[in-house]
Amino acid sequence: MSDQIFQAAPTRRAAPNFRVVALIVASAMFMEQLDATVLATALPTMARDFGVSAPAMSIALTSYLLSLAIFIPASGAIADRFGSRTVFRSAIAVFVVGSLLCAQAPNLFFLVIARLIQGLGGAMMLPVGRLVLMRSVARKDMVNAMSWLLIPALVGPILGPPIGGLFVTYLDWRWIFYINVPIGIIGFILVSMFIEEVKGPRNGRFDLSGFILSGISLGSLLFGFEMSSREGEGYMAIFLISVGLLFGIAYLRHARKHPSPIMDFSLMKVPTFRTSVIAGSLTRISQGAHPFLIPLMLQLGFGMSAAAAGQIAIATALGSMTMKPFQVKILRTLGFRTALLIFGVIGTLGYGLCSIFQPDWPLPVIFVILFFCGFFMSFQFTAYNTIAYDEIERERMSTATSFYSTFQQLMLSLGICVAALALHGSMQVRGHASAEMSDFSVAFIVVTAIALLAGIWNARFSRTAGSEISGHRKKSPEDTPLGDH
């Protein structure tokens, strides 16, 4: 019946329904974000159970993001071929199965395999859901749509740290995965009821060769970066990174000849899309490192329990949610370029302040700093996710969504790898057997310095980029991005 309602409605009246679709997609995002933030809080306890060091547990986060990076490129083509509702439901089911396997993990190796299965489900959930949303909303409603999408999803990071701390302290870390089961079942039912089955145009055969080449390249690069942070794995890391680069070059040569490559790099010729991908990627390195470093620092550096660390780490998620009501007005007043320049620098420098945290600091001061970090970073990611599609044609939306989501997850993974590498490198140089506050300071400084480079690319946005979306002012032909003359 719900399918008939969607099909009977005129195209021009589809826009009011984007809130329903956004909330359903956000439910899937809630499940993923809750899982990620709960796991980050539980890493030290899991490390003790598995008999490994706490920094080595970074692979539990990286393996999931690695799976996303490998399979997300195929999400658009698979949704176009089999239908968005079918793919969305299947993805939720796979994610729940992966969660159950994670809960049964007897060692770190088994956990990594289970997290890869989880990532396969996650790789299809969010890009396909975002694709459905992008196709159902008018450009002028885009910022509101993204806010509706992200508000429920931010409940995950808010609930994650305290729930993780409570589970680890009073129950068992395995419950952090069991909690995904009821959420997944509810999401499966809602998708069946409200998401329309949409199939896109098929542009030739599936790019299987490109999928294999890109998968080997991304997988080798990410595992190479992750292993470079481990003692005694330097040669294997160099080998994997070399393999990743070689297969990456092979993929680029393949993509130039294929009529419909799985990752279409010609999208980078679109000015706003290119700038959003590059600037957003640099910023997400810091964002990816944050949920890995903060819980470890509070537990290993400050000596807090998992429950206490979770209550502090909640600050960034609260800040992110607080920003949502202000985003539309900020963009309408300042425009995308100016707002990203201002908020980007403030948010990144806020994360830089984490490098000078000390155990004798008042906890309310640390909480407030983390709150404002989340406040400013939240604006950046909503802006990047929105402006990226300003100049993308509807028929290329599935390809663009897959491409952008791939780089988004790749940079989050790289953020964890860079943070773990900087942390371990500082420990080696200083001769520390376990991570100390000075080592965490080095890690925060490194990821902050990388994220600050995004300001260079934010300046390349046209002063009127996304004006139709933000309502800032109308575009004029003479306004072009800096550096694109």
C-alpha positions as CSV (number, residue, x, y, z in Angstrom):
1,M,0.0,0.0,0.0
2,S,2.8,2.4,0.9
3,D,4.4,1.7,-2.5
4,Q,1.2,2.7,-4.2
5,I,1.1,5.9,-2.3
6,F,4.6,6.9,-3.2
7,Q,4.0,6.0,-6.9
8,A,0.7,7.8,-7.1
9,A,2.1,11.0,-5.7
10,P,3.2,13.6,-8.2
11,T,6.9,14.3,-8.4
12,R,6.5,17.9,-7.4
13,R,4.9,16.7,-4.1
14,A,7.6,14.3,-3.1
15,A,9.6,17.0,-1.2
16,P,7.5,17.0,2.0
17,N,8.2,13.3,2.4
18,F,11.9,13.8,2.7
19,R,11.6,14.1,6.5
20,V,10.2,10.6,6.8
21,V,12.9,9.2,4.6
22,A,15.6,11.2,6.4
23,L,14.6,9.9,9.8
24,I,14.6,6.2,8.6
25,V,18.0,6.6,7.1
26,A,19.1,8.3,10.3
27,S,18.0,5.2,12.2
28,A,20.5,3.2,10.3
29,M,23.1,5.8,11.0
30,F,22.2,5.8,14.6
31,M,22.9,2.1,14.8
32,E,26.3,2.6,13.2
33,Q,27.3,5.6,15.2
34,L,26.2,4.0,18.5
35,D,28.3,0.9,17.6
36,A,31.4,2.9,16.8
37,T,31.3,5.1,19.9
38,V,30.5,2.3,22.3
39,L,33.4,0.3,20.8
40,A,35.9,3.1,21.2
41,T,35.1,3.4,24.9
42,A,35.5,-0.4,25.4
43,L,38.8,-0.8,23.6
44,P,41.1,-0.8,26.6
45,T,38.9,-3.5,28.3
46,M,38.8,-5.6,25.2
47,A,42.5,-5.3,24.8
48,R,43.0,-6.8,28.3
49,D,40.6,-9.7,27.4
50,F,42.4,-10.4,24.2
51,G,45.9,-10.0,25.6
52,V,47.0,-7.2,23.3
53,S,48.1,-3.6,23.8
54,A,45.4,-0.9,23.7
55,P,46.9,0.9,20.6
56,A,46.8,-2.5,18.8
57,M,43.0,-2.5,19.2
58,S,42.8,0.3,16.6
59,I,42.5,-2.4,14.0
60,A,39.1,-3.2,15.4
61,L,38.0,0.3,14.3
62,T,40.1,0.4,11.1
63,S,38.8,-3.0,9.8
64,Y,35.2,-1.8,9.9
65,L,36.1,1.4,8.1
66,L,38.3,-0.6,5.7
67,S,35.3,-2.7,4.7
68,L,33.3,0.5,4.1
69,A,36.0,1.9,1.9
70,I,36.1,-1.3,-0.2
71,F,32.4,-1.8,-0.7
72,I,31.0,1.7,-0.7
73,P,32.1,2.3,-4.3
74,A,29.8,-0.4,-5.5
75,S,26.8,0.8,-3.5
76,G,25.4,3.1,-6.1
77,A,25.6,0.6,-8.9
78,I,24.1,-2.1,-6.8
79,A,21.2,0.1,-5.7
80,D,20.5,1.1,-9.3
81,R,20.5,-2.5,-10.3
82,F,18.5,-4.2,-7.5
83,G,16.5,-1.3,-6.0
84,S,17.1,0.9,-3.1
85,R,14.7,-0.7,-0.7
86,T,16.0,-4.3,-1.4
87,V,19.6,-3.2,-0.9
88,F,18.8,-1.1,2.2
89,R,17.0,-4.0,3.9
90,S,19.7,-6.5,3.0
91,A,22.4,-4.2,4.4
92,I,20.7,-3.9,7.7
93,A,20.4,-7.7,8.0
94,V,24.1,-8.1,7.2
95,F,25.0,-5.5,9.8
96,V,23.0,-7.3,12.5
97,V,24.6,-10.7,11.6
98,G,28.1,-9.1,11.8
99,S,27.2,-7.6,15.2
100,L,26.2,-11.0,16.5
101,L,29.5,-12.4,15.3
102,C,31.4,-9.6,17.0
103,A,29.7,-10.4,20.3
104,Q,31.0,-14.0,20.0
105,A,34.6,-13.0,19.2
106,P,37.1,-15.1,21.3
107,N,40.2,-13.1,20.0
108,L,41.2,-10.1,18.1
109,F,41.5,-11.9,14.7
110,F,37.9,-13.2,14.9
111,L,36.7,-9.7,15.9
112,V,38.4,-8.2,12.9
113,I,36.7,-10.7,10.5
114,A,33.3,-10.0,12.1
115,R,33.9,-6.2,11.9
116,L,34.6,-6.7,8.1
117,I,31.2,-8.3,7.8
118,Q,29.6,-5.5,9.7
119,G,31.3,-3.1,7.4
120,L,29.8,-4.8,4.3
121,G,26.3,-4.0,5.7
122,G,27.3,-0.5,6.6
123,A,28.8,0.1,3.2
124,M,25.3,-0.3,1.7
125,M,23.2,1.3,4.4
126,L,24.3,5.0,4.4
127,P,25.2,5.7,0.8
128,V,22.0,4.1,-0.5
129,G,19.9,5.9,2.1
130,R,21.6,9.2,1.3
131,L,21.0,8.5,-2.4
132,V,17.2,8.0,-1.8
133,L,17.2,11.3,0.2
134,M,19.1,13.3,-2.4
135,R,16.7,12.2,-5.1
136,S,13.6,13.1,-3.1
137,V,14.5,16.7,-2.0
138,A,14.6,20.0,-3.8
139,R,17.9,21.9,-3.7
140,K,16.4,24.7,-1.5
141,D,15.5,22.1,1.1
142,M,18.9,20.3,1.0
143,V,20.4,21.8,4.2
144,N,17.2,21.1,6.2
145,A,17.2,17.5,4.8
146,M,20.8,16.9,5.9
147,S,19.9,18.3,9.4
148,W,17.0,16.0,9.7
149,L,19.2,13.2,8.6
150,L,21.9,13.9,11.2
151,I,19.9,14.9,14.3
152,P,18.7,11.4,15.2
153,A,22.1,10.0,14.1
154,L,23.8,12.2,16.7
155,V,21.9,10.5,19.4
156,G,24.2,7.5,18.8
157,P,27.4,9.3,19.8
158,I,25.6,10.9,22.8
159,L,24.4,7.6,24.1
160,G,27.4,5.6,23.0
161,P,30.1,6.6,25.5
162,P,27.9,6.3,28.7
163,I,26.3,3.1,27.4
164,G,29.8,1.7,26.6
165,G,31.1,2.7,29.9
166,L,28.2,1.1,31.8
167,F,28.4,-2.1,29.8
168,V,32.2,-2.4,30.3
169,T,32.1,-1.5,34.0
170,Y,29.0,-3.4,35.1
171,L,28.2,-6.0,32.5
172,D,30.3,-7.3,29.6
173,W,31.7,-5.6,26.5
174,R,29.9,-8.1,24.3
175,W,26.6,-6.3,25.0
176,I,27.8,-3.4,22.9
177,F,27.1,-5.6,19.9
178,Y,23.9,-7.3,21.1
179,I,22.2,-3.8,21.3
180,N,22.3,-3.6,17.5
181,V,19.9,-6.5,17.1
182,P,16.6,-4.8,18.2
183,I,17.6,-1.5,16.5
184,G,18.3,-3.4,13.2
185,I,14.9,-5.3,13.4
186,I,13.0,-2.0,13.8
187,G,15.0,-0.4,11.0
188,F,14.2,-3.4,8.7
189,I,10.5,-3.0,9.3
190,L,10.5,0.8,8.8
191,V,12.4,0.4,5.5
192,S,9.8,-2.1,4.3
193,M,7.0,0.2,5.1
194,F,8.2,3.6,3.9
195,I,11.1,3.4,1.5
196,E,10.2,3.2,-2.1
197,E,11.8,0.7,-4.4
198,V,13.8,2.9,-6.8
199,K,16.0,1.5,-9.6
200,G,18.3,3.8,-11.5
201,P,19.4,3.6,-15.1
202,R,21.9,0.9,-15.9
203,N,25.0,2.3,-17.6
204,G,26.4,-0.9,-19.0
205,R,27.8,-3.9,-17.2
206,F,29.0,-3.8,-13.6
207,D,32.7,-2.7,-13.4
208,L,34.0,-5.9,-11.8
209,S,37.6,-5.3,-12.8
210,G,37.4,-1.8,-11.3
211,F,35.8,-3.1,-8.1
212,I,38.6,-5.6,-7.7
213,L,41.4,-3.1,-8.4
214,S,40.0,-0.4,-6.2
215,G,39.3,-2.9,-3.4
216,I,42.8,-4.2,-3.4
217,S,44.2,-0.7,-3.6
218,L,42.1,0.7,-0.7
219,G,42.4,-2.4,1.4
220,S,46.2,-2.6,1.0
221,L,46.7,1.1,1.7
222,L,44.6,1.1,4.9
223,F,46.0,-2.0,6.4
224,G,49.5,-0.8,5.4
225,F,48.9,2.5,7.3
226,E,47.5,0.6,10.3
227,M,50.4,-1.9,10.4
228,S,52.9,1.0,10.2
229,S,51.8,2.0,13.7
230,R,52.8,-1.4,15.1
231,E,56.2,-2.4,16.4
232,G,58.1,-4.9,14.2
233,E,55.6,-4.6,11.2
234,G,57.5,-1.9,9.3
235,Y,58.5,-4.1,6.3
236,M,55.0,-5.6,5.9
237,A,53.5,-2.0,6.1
238,I,55.8,-0.8,3.3
239,F,54.9,-3.8,1.2
240,L,51.2,-3.3,1.6
241,I,51.4,0.5,0.9
242,S,53.4,-0.3,-2.2
243,V,50.8,-2.8,-3.3
244,G,48.0,-0.3,-2.7
245,L,49.8,2.4,-4.7
246,L,50.4,0.1,-7.6
247,F,46.9,-1.2,-7.8
248,G,45.6,2.4,-7.4
249,I,47.6,3.4,-10.5
250,A,46.3,0.4,-12.3
251,Y,42.7,1.4,-11.4
252,L,43.2,5.0,-12.6
253,R,44.4,3.6,-16.0
254,H,41.4,1.2,-16.1
255,A,38.9,4.0,-15.2
256,R,40.0,6.2,-18.1
257,K,39.0,3.5,-20.6
258,H,35.9,2.1,-18.9
259,P,32.5,3.7,-20.0
260,S,31.1,3.5,-16.5
261,P,33.9,3.0,-13.9
262,I,32.9,2.1,-10.4
263,M,34.6,5.2,-9.1
264,D,34.2,8.0,-11.7
265,F,37.1,10.4,-11.2
266,S,35.6,12.7,-13.8
267,L,33.4,14.0,-11.0
268,M,36.5,15.8,-9.7
269,K,36.2,18.2,-12.6
270,V,33.0,19.7,-11.0
271,P,34.4,22.6,-8.9
272,T,32.2,22.4,-5.8
273,F,32.4,18.6,-5.7
274,R,36.2,18.6,-6.0
275,T,36.7,21.2,-3.4
276,S,34.3,19.6,-0.9
277,V,36.0,16.2,-1.4
278,I,39.5,17.5,-0.7
279,A,38.7,19.9,2.1
280,G,36.3,17.5,3.7
281,S,38.8,14.7,3.5
282,L,41.5,16.7,5.3
283,T,39.0,17.7,8.0
284,R,37.8,14.1,8.5
285,I,41.3,12.9,9.4
286,S,41.0,14.9,12.6
287,Q,37.4,13.7,13.1
288,G,38.4,10.1,12.6
289,A,41.2,10.3,15.1
290,H,39.1,11.9,17.8
291,P,36.9,8.9,18.9
292,F,40.1,6.8,19.0
293,L,42.3,9.2,21.0
294,I,39.9,10.7,23.5
295,P,38.7,7.6,25.3
296,L,42.2,6.2,25.3
297,M,43.7,9.4,26.7
298,L,41.0,9.7,29.5
299,Q,41.5,6.1,30.5
300,L,45.3,5.6,30.1
301,G,46.5,9.2,30.6
302,F,44.0,10.4,33.2
303,G,43.4,7.0,34.9
304,M,39.6,7.2,34.5
305,S,37.3,4.2,34.4
306,A,35.5,3.4,31.1
307,A,32.2,4.8,32.6
308,A,33.8,8.1,33.7
309,A,35.6,8.5,30.3
310,G,32.3,7.9,28.5
311,Q,30.6,10.8,30.4
312,I,33.3,13.2,29.3
313,A,33.5,12.0,25.7
314,I,29.8,12.7,25.4
315,A,30.6,16.4,25.2
316,T,31.4,16.4,21.4
317,A,28.2,14.7,20.5
318,L,26.2,17.2,22.6
319,G,27.9,20.0,20.8
320,S,27.2,18.5,17.4
321,M,23.5,18.3,18.2
322,T,23.4,21.8,19.6
323,M,24.6,23.2,16.3
324,K,21.8,21.8,14.1
325,P,19.2,24.5,14.7
326,F,21.6,27.3,13.7
327,Q,23.0,25.8,10.4
328,V,20.4,27.1,8.0
329,K,20.6,30.7,9.4
330,I,24.4,30.7,9.4
331,L,24.6,29.5,5.8
332,R,21.9,32.0,4.7
333,T,23.9,34.9,6.4
334,L,27.5,34.0,5.5
335,G,27.3,31.6,2.6
336,F,29.2,28.3,2.3
337,R,32.7,29.7,1.6
338,T,32.9,32.3,4.4
339,A,31.2,30.0,7.0
340,L,33.5,27.1,6.2
341,L,36.6,29.3,6.5
342,I,35.6,30.7,9.9
343,F,34.1,27.6,11.5
344,G,36.8,25.3,10.0
345,V,39.7,27.2,11.7
346,I,37.9,27.5,15.0
347,G,36.8,23.9,15.1
348,T,40.2,22.5,14.1
349,L,42.1,24.7,16.6
350,G,39.6,23.5,19.3
351,Y,40.7,19.9,18.7
352,G,44.3,21.2,18.9
353,L,43.6,22.3,22.5
354,C,43.2,18.6,23.4
355,S,47.0,18.3,23.0
356,I,47.5,20.4,26.2
357,F,45.0,18.6,28.4
358,Q,46.4,17.5,31.7
359,P,44.9,15.2,34.4
360,D,44.9,18.1,36.9
361,W,42.6,20.2,34.6
362,P,39.1,20.7,35.9
363,L,36.8,18.3,34.2
364,P,34.1,20.9,33.4
365,V,36.8,22.9,31.4
366,I,37.7,19.8,29.4
367,F,34.0,19.1,28.8
368,V,33.3,22.6,27.5
369,I,36.2,22.5,25.1
370,L,35.1,19.2,23.7
371,F,31.5,20.5,23.5
372,F,32.6,23.4,21.3
373,C,34.8,21.2,19.2
374,G,31.7,19.1,18.3
375,F,29.7,22.3,17.8
376,F,31.9,23.7,15.1
377,M,32.9,20.4,13.5
378,S,29.2,19.5,13.1
379,F,28.6,22.5,11.0
380,Q,31.5,21.7,8.7
381,F,30.4,18.2,7.9
382,T,26.8,19.2,7.2
383,A,28.1,22.0,4.9
384,Y,30.5,19.7,3.1
385,N,27.9,16.9,2.7
386,T,25.5,19.5,1.2
387,I,27.6,21.7,-1.1
388,A,29.2,18.6,-2.7
389,Y,26.1,17.9,-4.7
390,D,25.3,21.5,-5.7
391,E,26.5,21.1,-9.3
392,I,25.8,17.4,-9.8
393,E,23.2,16.3,-12.3
394,R,20.4,14.0,-11.1
395,E,21.5,11.2,-13.4
396,R,25.0,11.2,-11.8
397,M,23.8,11.4,-8.2
398,S,24.3,7.6,-7.4
399,T,27.8,7.7,-8.8
400,A,28.6,10.9,-6.9
401,T,27.1,9.6,-3.6
402,S,29.2,6.4,-3.8
403,F,32.4,8.4,-4.7
404,Y,32.0,10.9,-1.9
405,S,31.1,8.3,0.7
406,T,34.1,6.3,-0.3
407,F,36.5,9.2,0.4
408,Q,34.5,10.1,3.5
409,Q,35.1,6.7,5.1
410,L,38.6,6.4,3.7
411,M,39.6,9.6,5.5
412,L,38.0,8.5,8.8
413,S,40.0,5.3,8.6
414,L,43.2,7.2,7.7
415,G,42.5,9.5,10.7
416,I,42.6,6.4,13.0
417,C,45.8,5.2,11.3
418,V,47.5,8.5,11.5
419,A,46.6,8.9,15.2
420,A,47.8,5.4,16.1
421,L,51.0,5.9,14.1
422,A,51.7,9.2,15.8
423,L,50.9,7.8,19.2
424,H,53.1,4.7,18.7
425,G,55.9,6.7,17.1
426,S,56.0,9.1,20.1
427,M,56.1,6.1,22.5
428,Q,59.1,4.7,20.6
429,V,61.0,7.9,20.5
430,R,60.4,8.6,24.2
431,G,60.9,5.0,25.3
432,H,57.5,4.7,26.9
433,A,56.2,1.1,27.4
434,S,52.6,2.5,27.5
435,A,51.0,5.7,26.1
436,E,51.5,8.7,28.4
437,M,50.1,12.2,28.1
438,S,53.0,13.6,26.1
439,D,52.4,10.9,23.5
440,F,48.7,11.8,23.2
441,S,49.8,15.5,22.8
442,V,51.9,14.6,19.8
443,A,49.1,12.6,18.2
444,F,46.6,15.5,18.6
445,I,49.1,18.0,17.2
446,V,49.7,15.8,14.1
447,V,46.0,15.4,13.2
448,T,45.3,19.0,13.9
449,A,48.0,20.2,11.6
450,I,46.7,18.1,8.8
451,A,43.1,19.3,9.3
452,L,44.2,22.9,9.2
453,L,45.2,22.4,5.5
454,A,41.5,22.2,4.7
455,G,41.4,26.0,5.0
456,I,43.5,26.4,1.8
457,W,40.8,24.5,-0.1
458,N,37.9,26.2,1.6
459,A,39.2,29.4,0.2
460,R,38.8,28.0,-3.3
461,F,35.1,27.8,-3.1
462,S,33.3,30.5,-5.1
463,R,32.0,33.3,-2.9
464,T,28.5,32.3,-4.2
465,A,28.9,28.5,-4.2
466,G,25.7,26.8,-3.1
467,S,23.7,30.0,-3.1
468,E,20.6,28.2,-4.4
469,I,20.9,25.8,-1.5
470,S,21.7,28.3,1.3
471,G,19.7,31.2,0.0
472,H,22.7,33.5,0.6
473,R,22.5,35.2,-2.7
474,K,22.0,34.4,-6.4
475,K,25.0,33.2,-8.4
476,S,26.5,35.5,-10.9
477,P,28.5,34.2,-14.0
478,E,31.6,36.2,-13.1
479,D,32.0,34.4,-9.7
480,T,34.3,31.5,-10.2
481,P,36.3,29.5,-7.6
482,L,39.8,30.7,-6.8
483,G,42.5,28.8,-8.7
484,D,40.0,27.7,-11.4
485,H,40.7,30.5,-13.9
